[in-house]
Amino acid sequence: MSDFVDQVKNLAKRVKKLKDSILTEEATKTSVIMPFSKLLDMMFLILKNSFRNSLLM
């Protein structure tokens, strides 16, 4: 779980650095939305596996 938190923090730092150079919708999508979506997918898989493991106990 801490890996997920670290990745969110890294994305936030990246967005802060790039915010002035992100000028188009496409740039926003590729530099912010897609990486964030990937992190949400990762979080979903972590929660899904955690839930599955708790049911098996």
PDB file of N, CA, C and O in Angstrom:
ATOM      1  N   MET A   1       0.827  -1.193   0.000  1.00  0.00           N
ATOM      2  CA  MET A   1       0.000   0.000   0.000  1.00  0.00           C
ATOM      3  C   MET A   1       0.871   1.256   0.000  1.00  0.00           C
ATOM      4  O   MET A   1       0.513   2.262  -0.613  1.00  0.00           O
ATOM      5  N   SER A   2       1.997   1.199   0.678  1.00  0.00           N
ATOM      6  CA  SER A   2       2.861   2.383   0.719  1.00  0.00           C
ATOM      7  C   SER A   2       3.451   2.681  -0.659  1.00  0.00           C
ATOM      8  O   SER A   2       3.755   3.831  -0.976  1.00  0.00           O
ATOM      9  N   ASP A   3       3.609   1.639  -1.472  1.00  0.00           N
ATOM     10  CA  ASP A   3       4.085   1.852  -2.837  1.00  0.00           C
ATOM     11  C   ASP A   3       3.083   2.702  -3.617  1.00  0.00           C
ATOM     12  O   ASP A   3       3.466   3.583  -4.386  1.00  0.00           O
ATOM     13  N   PHE A   4       1.805   2.426  -3.410  1.00  0.00           N
ATOM     14  CA  PHE A   4       0.754   3.206  -4.065  1.00  0.00           C
ATOM     15  C   PHE A   4       0.812   4.657  -3.620  1.00  0.00           C
ATOM     16  O   PHE A   4       0.740   5.564  -4.449  1.00  0.00           O
ATOM     17  N   VAL A   5       0.940   4.881  -2.328  1.00  0.00           N
ATOM     18  CA  VAL A   5       1.003   6.248  -1.790  1.00  0.00           C
ATOM     19  C   VAL A   5       2.221   6.974  -2.351  1.00  0.00           C
ATOM     20  O   VAL A   5       2.132   8.144  -2.722  1.00  0.00           O
ATOM     21  N   ASP A   6       3.343   6.293  -2.413  1.00  0.00           N
ATOM     22  CA  ASP A   6       4.557   6.895  -2.972  1.00  0.00           C
ATOM     23  C   ASP A   6       4.361   7.273  -4.439  1.00  0.00           C
ATOM     24  O   ASP A   6       4.819   8.327  -4.878  1.00  0.00           O
ATOM     25  N   GLN A   7       3.691   6.425  -5.180  1.00  0.00           N
ATOM     26  CA  GLN A   7       3.466   6.713  -6.596  1.00  0.00           C
ATOM     27  C   GLN A   7       2.518   7.897  -6.785  1.00  0.00           C
ATOM     28  O   GLN A   7       2.693   8.695  -7.705  1.00  0.00           O
ATOM     29  N   VAL A   8       1.516   8.009  -5.913  1.00  0.00           N
ATOM     30  CA  VAL A   8       0.620   9.170  -5.984  1.00  0.00           C
ATOM     31  C   VAL A   8       1.397  10.455  -5.674  1.00  0.00           C
ATOM     32  O   VAL A   8       1.223  11.472  -6.345  1.00  0.00           O
ATOM     33  N   LYS A   9       2.241  10.396  -4.666  1.00  0.00           N
ATOM     34  CA  LYS A   9       3.065  11.564  -4.315  1.00  0.00           C
ATOM     35  C   LYS A   9       3.995  11.937  -5.470  1.00  0.00           C
ATOM     36  O   LYS A   9       4.177  13.117  -5.768  1.00  0.00           O
ATOM     37  N   ASN A  10       4.579  10.934  -6.115  1.00  0.00           N
ATOM     38  CA  ASN A  10       5.461  11.199  -7.253  1.00  0.00           C
ATOM     39  C   ASN A  10       4.702  11.824  -8.415  1.00  0.00           C
ATOM     40  O   ASN A  10       5.209  12.728  -9.078  1.00  0.00           O
ATOM     41  N   LEU A  11       3.492  11.343  -8.659  1.00  0.00           N
ATOM     42  CA  LEU A  11       2.676  11.927  -9.723  1.00  0.00           C
ATOM     43  C   LEU A  11       2.332  13.382  -9.384  1.00  0.00           C
ATOM     44  O   LEU A  11       2.374  14.245 -10.261  1.00  0.00           O
ATOM     45  N   ALA A  12       1.996  13.655  -8.136  1.00  0.00           N
ATOM     46  CA  ALA A  12       1.680  15.026  -7.719  1.00  0.00           C
ATOM     47  C   ALA A  12       2.881  15.945  -7.936  1.00  0.00           C
ATOM     48  O   ALA A  12       2.723  17.068  -8.415  1.00  0.00           O
ATOM     49  N   LYS A  13       4.069  15.479  -7.591  1.00  0.00           N
ATOM     50  CA  LYS A  13       5.285  16.278  -7.811  1.00  0.00           C
ATOM     51  C   LYS A  13       5.497  16.528  -9.297  1.00  0.00           C
ATOM     52  O   LYS A  13       5.849  17.634  -9.708  1.00  0.00           O
ATOM     53  N   ARG A  14       5.278  15.493 -10.096  1.00  0.00           N
ATOM     54  CA  ARG A  14       5.451  15.612 -11.550  1.00  0.00           C
ATOM     55  C   ARG A  14       4.474  16.633 -12.133  1.00  0.00           C
ATOM     56  O   ARG A  14       4.846  17.454 -12.972  1.00  0.00           O
ATOM     57  N   VAL A  15       3.228  16.572 -11.682  1.00  0.00           N
ATOM     58  CA  VAL A  15       2.220  17.501 -12.187  1.00  0.00           C
ATOM     59  C   VAL A  15       2.569  18.937 -11.787  1.00  0.00           C
ATOM     60  O   VAL A  15       2.395  19.862 -12.581  1.00  0.00           O
ATOM     61  N   LYS A  16       3.055  19.122 -10.570  1.00  0.00           N
ATOM     62  CA  LYS A  16       3.463  20.470 -10.135  1.00  0.00           C
ATOM     63  C   LYS A  16       4.564  21.028 -11.037  1.00  0.00           C
ATOM     64  O   LYS A  16       4.560  22.211 -11.378  1.00  0.00           O
ATOM     65  N   LYS A  17       5.507  20.161 -11.417  1.00  0.00           N
ATOM     66  CA  LYS A  17       6.598  20.601 -12.290  1.00  0.00           C
ATOM     67  C   LYS A  17       6.104  20.924 -13.697  1.00  0.00           C
ATOM     68  O   LYS A  17       6.586  21.864 -14.328  1.00  0.00           O
ATOM     69  N   LEU A  18       5.144  20.144 -14.186  1.00  0.00           N
ATOM     70  CA  LEU A  18       4.695  20.276 -15.569  1.00  0.00           C
ATOM     71  C   LEU A  18       3.514  21.219 -15.770  1.00  0.00           C
ATOM     72  O   LEU A  18       3.173  21.537 -16.909  1.00  0.00           O
ATOM     73  N   LYS A  19       2.885  21.671 -14.691  1.00  0.00           N
ATOM     74  CA  LYS A  19       1.610  22.385 -14.812  1.00  0.00           C
ATOM     75  C   LYS A  19       1.660  23.597 -15.741  1.00  0.00           C
ATOM     76  O   LYS A  19       0.675  23.884 -16.421  1.00  0.00           O
ATOM     77  N   ASP A  20       2.768  24.304 -15.786  1.00  0.00           N
ATOM     78  CA  ASP A  20       2.858  25.485 -16.647  1.00  0.00           C
ATOM     79  C   ASP A  20       3.075  25.134 -18.119  1.00  0.00           C
ATOM     80  O   ASP A  20       2.821  25.946 -19.009  1.00  0.00           O
ATOM     81  N   SER A  21       3.550  23.910 -18.360  1.00  0.00           N
ATOM     82  CA  SER A  21       3.801  23.517 -19.746  1.00  0.00           C
ATOM     83  C   SER A  21       2.684  22.647 -20.332  1.00  0.00           C
ATOM     84  O   SER A  21       2.723  22.309 -21.514  1.00  0.00           O
ATOM     85  N   ILE A  22       1.701  22.288 -19.525  1.00  0.00           N
ATOM     86  CA  ILE A  22       0.570  21.502 -20.014  1.00  0.00           C
ATOM     87  C   ILE A  22      -0.474  22.481 -20.553  1.00  0.00           C
ATOM     88  O   ILE A  22      -1.235  23.077 -19.792  1.00  0.00           O
ATOM     89  N   LEU A  23      -0.496  22.635 -21.869  1.00  0.00           N
ATOM     90  CA  LEU A  23      -1.319  23.677 -22.484  1.00  0.00           C
ATOM     91  C   LEU A  23      -2.522  23.164 -23.264  1.00  0.00           C
ATOM     92  O   LEU A  23      -3.425  23.934 -23.593  1.00  0.00           O
ATOM     93  N   THR A  24      -2.540  21.877 -23.560  1.00  0.00           N
ATOM     94  CA  THR A  24      -3.641  21.346 -24.374  1.00  0.00           C
ATOM     95  C   THR A  24      -4.346  20.206 -23.641  1.00  0.00           C
ATOM     96  O   THR A  24      -3.839  19.655 -22.664  1.00  0.00           O
ATOM     97  N   GLU A  25      -5.520  19.879 -24.143  1.00  0.00           N
ATOM     98  CA  GLU A  25      -6.276  18.769 -23.577  1.00  0.00           C
ATOM     99  C   GLU A  25      -5.502  17.458 -23.727  1.00  0.00           C
ATOM    100  O   GLU A  25      -5.484  16.634 -22.813  1.00  0.00           O
ATOM    101  N   GLU A  26      -4.872  17.275 -24.867  1.00  0.00           N
ATOM    102  CA  GLU A  26      -4.087  16.054 -25.107  1.00  0.00           C
ATOM    103  C   GLU A  26      -2.913  15.956 -24.139  1.00  0.00           C
ATOM    104  O   GLU A  26      -2.630  14.880 -23.612  1.00  0.00           O
ATOM    105  N   ALA A  27      -2.234  17.067 -23.904  1.00  0.00           N
ATOM    106  CA  ALA A  27      -1.113  17.082 -22.957  1.00  0.00           C
ATOM    107  C   ALA A  27      -1.594  16.759 -21.546  1.00  0.00           C
ATOM    108  O   ALA A  27      -0.913  16.053 -20.802  1.00  0.00           O
ATOM    109  N   THR A  28      -2.755  17.271 -21.180  1.00  0.00           N
ATOM    110  CA  THR A  28      -3.336  16.979 -19.864  1.00  0.00           C
ATOM    111  C   THR A  28      -3.646  15.501 -19.743  1.00  0.00           C
ATOM    112  O   THR A  28      -3.373  14.874 -18.719  1.00  0.00           O
ATOM    113  N   LYS A  29      -4.217  14.956 -20.797  1.00  0.00           N
ATOM    114  CA  LYS A  29      -4.579  13.537 -20.786  1.00  0.00           C
ATOM    115  C   LYS A  29      -3.349  12.661 -20.610  1.00  0.00           C
ATOM    116  O   LYS A  29      -3.339  11.758 -19.774  1.00  0.00           O
ATOM    117  N   THR A  30      -2.312  12.926 -21.397  1.00  0.00           N
ATOM    118  CA  THR A  30      -1.139  12.044 -21.360  1.00  0.00           C
ATOM    119  C   THR A  30      -0.254  12.256 -20.138  1.00  0.00           C
ATOM    120  O   THR A  30       0.421  11.324 -19.700  1.00  0.00           O
ATOM    121  N   SER A  31      -0.244  13.456 -19.585  1.00  0.00           N
ATOM    122  CA  SER A  31       0.662  13.709 -18.467  1.00  0.00           C
ATOM    123  C   SER A  31      -0.004  13.638 -17.097  1.00  0.00           C
ATOM    124  O   SER A  31       0.687  13.513 -16.086  1.00  0.00           O
ATOM    125  N   VAL A  32      -1.341  13.715 -17.044  1.00  0.00           N
ATOM    126  CA  VAL A  32      -2.033  13.698 -15.753  1.00  0.00           C
ATOM    127  C   VAL A  32      -3.080  12.583 -15.685  1.00  0.00           C
ATOM    128  O   VAL A  32      -3.027  11.728 -14.801  1.00  0.00           O
ATOM    129  N   ILE A  33      -4.016  12.598 -16.607  1.00  0.00           N
ATOM    130  CA  ILE A  33      -5.165  11.700 -16.532  1.00  0.00           C
ATOM    131  C   ILE A  33      -4.763  10.233 -16.688  1.00  0.00           C
ATOM    132  O   ILE A  33      -5.162   9.397 -15.877  1.00  0.00           O
ATOM    133  N   MET A  34      -3.994   9.917 -17.699  1.00  0.00           N
ATOM    134  CA  MET A  34      -3.620   8.517 -17.928  1.00  0.00           C
ATOM    135  C   MET A  34      -2.773   7.942 -16.786  1.00  0.00           C
ATOM    136  O   MET A  34      -3.043   6.827 -16.339  1.00  0.00           O
ATOM    137  N   PRO A  35      -1.753   8.673 -16.299  1.00  0.00           N
ATOM    138  CA  PRO A  35      -1.004   8.135 -15.160  1.00  0.00           C
ATOM    139  C   PRO A  35      -1.865   7.970 -13.901  1.00  0.00           C
ATOM    140  O   PRO A  35      -1.702   7.004 -13.155  1.00  0.00           O
ATOM    141  N   PHE A  36      -2.781   8.915 -13.672  1.00  0.00           N
ATOM    142  CA  PHE A  36      -3.658   8.811 -12.514  1.00  0.00           C
ATOM    143  C   PHE A  36      -4.600   7.616 -12.659  1.00  0.00           C
ATOM    144  O   PHE A  36      -4.847   6.898 -11.690  1.00  0.00           O
ATOM    145  N   SER A  37      -5.118   7.404 -13.856  1.00  0.00           N
ATOM    146  CA  SER A  37      -5.978   6.260 -14.113  1.00  0.00           C
ATOM    147  C   SER A  37      -5.233   4.954 -13.864  1.00  0.00           C
ATOM    148  O   SER A  37      -5.796   4.002 -13.324  1.00  0.00           O
ATOM    149  N   LYS A  38      -3.987   4.918 -14.255  1.00  0.00           N
ATOM    150  CA  LYS A  38      -3.159   3.727 -14.036  1.00  0.00           C
ATOM    151  C   LYS A  38      -2.986   3.466 -12.533  1.00  0.00           C
ATOM    152  O   LYS A  38      -3.011   2.317 -12.093  1.00  0.00           O
ATOM    153  N   LEU A  39      -2.813   4.531 -11.756  1.00  0.00           N
ATOM    154  CA  LEU A  39      -2.690   4.385 -10.308  1.00  0.00           C
ATOM    155  C   LEU A  39      -3.994   3.885  -9.687  1.00  0.00           C
ATOM    156  O   LEU A  39      -3.968   3.065  -8.769  1.00  0.00           O
ATOM    157  N   LEU A  40      -5.124   4.370 -10.178  1.00  0.00           N
ATOM    158  CA  LEU A  40      -6.403   3.900  -9.667  1.00  0.00           C
ATOM    159  C   LEU A  40      -6.615   2.418  -9.979  1.00  0.00           C
ATOM    160  O   LEU A  40      -7.144   1.673  -9.154  1.00  0.00           O
ATOM    161  N   ASP A  41      -6.203   2.000 -11.167  1.00  0.00           N
ATOM    162  CA  ASP A  41      -6.275   0.580 -11.520  1.00  0.00           C
ATOM    163  C   ASP A  41      -5.425  -0.253 -10.567  1.00  0.00           C
ATOM    164  O   ASP A  41      -5.834  -1.325 -10.120  1.00  0.00           O
ATOM    165  N   MET A  42      -4.240   0.259 -10.268  1.00  0.00           N
ATOM    166  CA  MET A  42      -3.344  -0.428  -9.349  1.00  0.00           C
ATOM    167  C   MET A  42      -3.998  -0.546  -7.969  1.00  0.00           C
ATOM    168  O   MET A  42      -3.939  -1.605  -7.343  1.00  0.00           O
ATOM    169  N   MET A  43      -4.613   0.526  -7.498  1.00  0.00           N
ATOM    170  CA  MET A  43      -5.261   0.515  -6.191  1.00  0.00           C
ATOM    171  C   MET A  43      -6.420  -0.473  -6.179  1.00  0.00           C
ATOM    172  O   MET A  43      -6.612  -1.199  -5.204  1.00  0.00           O
ATOM    173  N   PHE A  44      -7.183  -0.498  -7.249  1.00  0.00           N
ATOM    174  CA  PHE A  44      -8.295  -1.453  -7.352  1.00  0.00           C
ATOM    175  C   PHE A  44      -7.791  -2.881  -7.231  1.00  0.00           C
ATOM    176  O   PHE A  44      -8.386  -3.690  -6.519  1.00  0.00           O
ATOM    177  N   LEU A  45      -6.704  -3.199  -7.917  1.00  0.00           N
ATOM    178  CA  LEU A  45      -6.161  -4.560  -7.857  1.00  0.00           C
ATOM    179  C   LEU A  45      -5.653  -4.902  -6.462  1.00  0.00           C
ATOM    180  O   LEU A  45      -5.817  -6.030  -5.998  1.00  0.00           O
ATOM    181  N   ILE A  46      -5.040  -3.935  -5.794  1.00  0.00           N
ATOM    182  CA  ILE A  46      -4.573  -4.160  -4.417  1.00  0.00           C
ATOM    183  C   ILE A  46      -5.760  -4.468  -3.509  1.00  0.00           C
ATOM    184  O   ILE A  46      -5.720  -5.419  -2.729  1.00  0.00           O
ATOM    185  N   LEU A  47      -6.812  -3.662  -3.612  1.00  0.00           N
ATOM    186  CA  LEU A  47      -7.985  -3.873  -2.768  1.00  0.00           C
ATOM    187  C   LEU A  47      -8.689  -5.183  -3.101  1.00  0.00           C
ATOM    188  O   LEU A  47      -9.150  -5.895  -2.208  1.00  0.00           O
ATOM    189  N   LYS A  48      -8.766  -5.489  -4.367  1.00  0.00           N
ATOM    190  CA  LYS A  48      -9.411  -6.733  -4.799  1.00  0.00           C
ATOM    191  C   LYS A  48      -8.668  -7.942  -4.238  1.00  0.00           C
ATOM    192  O   LYS A  48      -9.291  -8.868  -3.719  1.00  0.00           O
ATOM    193  N   ASN A  49      -7.356  -7.936  -4.340  1.00  0.00           N
ATOM    194  CA  ASN A  49      -6.557  -9.051  -3.821  1.00  0.00           C
ATOM    195  C   ASN A  49      -6.644  -9.131  -2.303  1.00  0.00           C
ATOM    196  O   ASN A  49      -6.694 -10.221  -1.734  1.00  0.00           O
ATOM    197  N   SER A  50      -6.660  -7.987  -1.657  1.00  0.00           N
ATOM    198  CA  SER A  50      -6.766  -7.960  -0.201  1.00  0.00           C
ATOM    199  C   SER A  50      -8.108  -8.541   0.239  1.00  0.00           C
ATOM    200  O   SER A  50      -8.169  -9.333   1.179  1.00  0.00           O
ATOM    201  N   PHE A  51      -9.178  -8.146  -0.441  1.00  0.00           N
ATOM    202  CA  PHE A  51     -10.509  -8.653  -0.120  1.00  0.00           C
ATOM    203  C   PHE A  51     -10.571 -10.158  -0.362  1.00  0.00           C
ATOM    204  O   PHE A  51     -11.115 -10.904   0.452  1.00  0.00           O
ATOM    205  N   ARG A  52     -10.018 -10.591  -1.470  1.00  0.00           N
ATOM    206  CA  ARG A  52     -10.026 -12.020  -1.805  1.00  0.00           C
ATOM    207  C   ARG A  52      -9.262 -12.820  -0.742  1.00  0.00           C
ATOM    208  O   ARG A  52      -9.707 -13.885  -0.313  1.00  0.00           O
ATOM    209  N   ASN A  53      -8.116 -12.294  -0.331  1.00  0.00           N
ATOM    210  CA  ASN A  53      -7.321 -12.986   0.680  1.00  0.00           C
ATOM    211  C   ASN A  53      -8.042 -13.042   2.022  1.00  0.00           C
ATOM    212  O   ASN A  53      -7.934 -14.035   2.741  1.00  0.00           O
ATOM    213  N   SER A  54      -8.776 -11.986   2.366  1.00  0.00           N
ATOM    214  CA  SER A  54      -9.499 -11.995   3.644  1.00  0.00           C
ATOM    215  C   SER A  54     -10.644 -13.011   3.613  1.00  0.00           C
ATOM    216  O   SER A  54     -11.000 -13.562   4.654  1.00  0.00           O
ATOM    217  N   LEU A  55     -11.216 -13.262   2.457  1.00  0.00           N
ATOM    218  CA  LEU A  55     -12.274 -14.262   2.352  1.00  0.00           C
ATOM    219  C   LEU A  55     -11.734 -15.680   2.479  1.00  0.00           C
ATOM    220  O   LEU A  55     -12.436 -16.581   2.938  1.00  0.00           O
ATOM    221  N   LEU A  56     -10.489 -15.872   2.072  1.00  0.00           N
ATOM    222  CA  LEU A  56      -9.889 -17.203   2.111  1.00  0.00           C
ATOM    223  C   LEU A  56      -9.433 -17.597   3.503  1.00  0.00           C
ATOM    224  O   LEU A  56      -9.184 -18.775   3.758  1.00  0.00           O
ATOM    225  N   MET A  57      -9.319 -16.652   4.396  1.00  0.00           N
ATOM    226  CA  MET A  57      -8.843 -16.944   5.752  1.00  0.00           C
ATOM    227  C   MET A  57      -9.882 -17.586   6.597  1.00  0.00           C
ATOM    228  O   MET A  57      -9.628 -17.891   7.762  1.00  0.00           O
TER     229      MET A  57
END
